[in-house]
Amino acid sequence: MYLGVNIDHIATLRQARYAGNIDAHNAEPDVIAAAAICERAGAHGITIHLRADRRHIQDEDVFRLRKNLTTKMNLEMGNTPEILEIALRVKPAEVCLVPEHRREVTTEGGLDVAGQFDALKPTVARLQGAGIRASMFIEPAREQIEASHRIGAEMVELHTGAFANATDDAQRAELARIHEASVFANGLGLQVNAGHGINYTNIALIRTVPHLAELNIGHSIVARAIFSGLDAAVREMLAAMNG
């Protein structure tokens, strides 16, 4: 499995002190430096979410990262015209379309591709027309996988939040749901990724799911980095992912 490190929370820490002044000579932590550390530690890509309210990642971050990354950029975004135009200018390797709500602390739940098919289809077409691979961040449910396939996405990212928040029998049931969804999506020819709430403990279960190509992990790695450093935190997660 490949690892995409989400560095949104690096920007969150910077914004706590330097919101509106990220170009200050002493603005820290620097997302470019953080991404470089992750890449040197073995990360296969960097994930960022440019939100409509710009609560963490800023437009300038996106363009600077695109210029400086040595791996790929996975840009998460809501289906909004403004952010789409930025994505088309930046041309990241991949865009993951996600649901976005102003009051949520982090992305809650998967995108309703089936219910928003007509609104999402032109966005997917424009991204792919610019050479950007499209991924849909969805619940591990057949109807959402089928809709993602019909819309022409190359990938799905299975939302693992319910699994991460569950315990005991409920967690095993959620793991079985992710397992079934991964097998089904793979059978349709979709690349299968996963993310949300994956940490150094539950990774032991996630890595048993067949056909997972890539995990996108942010909060757990950044939290671990406070104590061990970012390089060590990324290397430890890669080791846990691959046994």
N, C-alpha and C positions, 0 to 999 in steps of 0.2 A: 504493500500500500504506500501511496505517496502522501506527504503531509503538506498541507497549505496552512501557514501560520497566519491567523487573523491578528493584525496589530492595531485594531480600533482602540483597544484600551490603553495602548501607549499614547495615542492622541488624546484620549479622555483625561489622562493625567496631565498632559501639557495644557489642555484647555482649562483645567482647574485654576491655573495661574496666569496663562498667557492668552486667553480667549480674546480675539480681536487684535493680537499683537504677536502672531506666530513668527514674524520675521525679525523679532528682536534678537540681538546678538547672543543673549543669554537664555532664549526660550528653550526649555527642555522638558521632557526628553525628546530627542529628535527622531522622528519616524523613519527617516532615511537611514540613520545609524542603526536603529533597531532592526529594520529589514535586512541590512547588510549582515548583522550578527546572525540572524535566523538563517540566511542563505549559507553563510560560512559553516554553520552548525549542521547543515544537511537538509534544510527545508527545500521542498521541491517547488514552492510557490508562495506568494504573499497575497493574502486576502484582505480587502478593505471594503467598508460599506460607506458610500457617500449618501448620507441621509438628507432629506429635504430640509431639515432644521439645522444641519451642519453641527450637530452636537459634539462630534469628535473629529472625524476626518474632514479636512477642508479641500476646496477645489485645488489649491496650490499643491497640497500633499499629493493628490492624484497625479498631476502632471510631473512633479518632481520624482515621484516613485517610478512612474513609467519610464522616465529618462535614465534612472539609476539602477533599476533591478537587473540582476543577471539571470534570474529565473523568470517565471511568468507572473503576471498580475491577474488575479481573479477579482473583478469588481462586482460587488453586490449592490443592487439598486432596486428601488421601487419603480413601478411602471408609470413614470411621470415624464412629460415632454422635456422639461429642463434638464433632468439628469440624463435622459437618453441622448440629448444633443452633446453633452459633455462626454459621454461614453464614445460616441461616434468620432469625436475629436481626438480623444486619448487613444482609442483603439487598443484596449487591453486584449490579452490572449482570450480571455473568457469573461462573460458576464453572467452572473447568477441573479435571476429575477426573484425578488423576495417580497412578502407582504410588509407593509410599513405603516405603523400607527404612531401618531405624535406622542401619545402619553406612555407608550410602553418603554420599559427600561432597556430591554433587548428584544430581538425579534421573537414574537410569540406565535407559534403555530406555522403551518405551511401555507403556501400560496394556493388559492383555489383556482387552479388552471382550468378545471372543467367548467366552473361557473363564470369565469372571466375570459373564456376562450377568445371571443371576438375582439376584446380590448387588447389582449396580449399578442395575438397573432401578427399584427403589423409591426409591433416592436421586435419580435423575434426575427421577422423577415428583414428589417432594417439592420439589425445587428449582424446577421449572417451575410447580408449584402456588403457589409464593410469588412468581412473576413473575421468576425468575432464569433467564437463558439458560444452557444447559448445553453444555459443550465436553468432548471426550474427547481426551486426550493419547496419541496412538497411533503405532505404527510405520507407515510408508507401505506398508501391505499391504492388499490387497483384502478379506480376511476381517475385518480390524479395522474397515475403513471400512463394510462392509456391516452389521456388528454395531452400530456407532455409529448408523447410519441406522435400523436396526430398533428400537433402544432409544429412539429419539425425540429424540436430541441435535440441537441446531440447528447445531453446529459440530464440526469436528475440528481438532486442532492436530497437525500432522505433526512427529514427532520427527526432528530433523535432525542428531542426534549422530553417527551413523555417517558421514554425509556430511562433517561438520566435521572428523572425525578421520582421514579417508582422504586419500590423495594420488593424483595422476596418474590412471591408468586406473580405479582403484578409486573415486576420487571422482567421475569421470564416470559410472560405473555407478550410484552412489548418487544422483547428480543425476537420472539417467534414471528411477530408481525413484520419486523424489519427484515428478517431472513426471507420470508415469503415474498416481500416486496422486491428485494434485491434480485432474487431468482427470476421473478416475473419481468422486471425491467431489463435485466440482462437478456432474457429470451426475446425481447422486442428489439434488441440491438442497441440499447441505451447504455452509455457509461454510467456507472452507479457510484456516486459519492455520498458522504454522510457528514452530518455536523450538528452541533448544538448540545452543550452540556457534557460532551465527552471529556473525561478526565483521566488521571493516572491510575485510578482504580477500575472504573468500568470499561476501560480500553481492553481489558482481558476478555470481556464478553463480546465487545464490538468486533474484535479481530477474528472471531469465529464465524462472522457472517460472510457467506461466499460472495464473490464477484465485486467486493468493494474495491474501487480503484484509488480513491483519495478521501482523506479525512480533512476537514477544515476545523481547526481548533484554535481558540484564542484565549478566553478567560483563564482557563486552567493553566496554560503555559505562562501567561503574564503573571498570574498569582504566584506560581512556583518560582518564577524569576526573581521575585522580591527577596527570596531567601537564598537561592542558589546561583543567581545570575541567568541571563537570557540564553547564553550559549549552552550552558549545562541543562537548562530546562528543555530546550528543543532537542538536544541529544538524548535526554532521558525519555522523552515522549516517543521519539523515533525507535529507540530500543524496545519500549513497551509495545509499540504497534507491531513490530516485527518479531517479537518473542526472543 
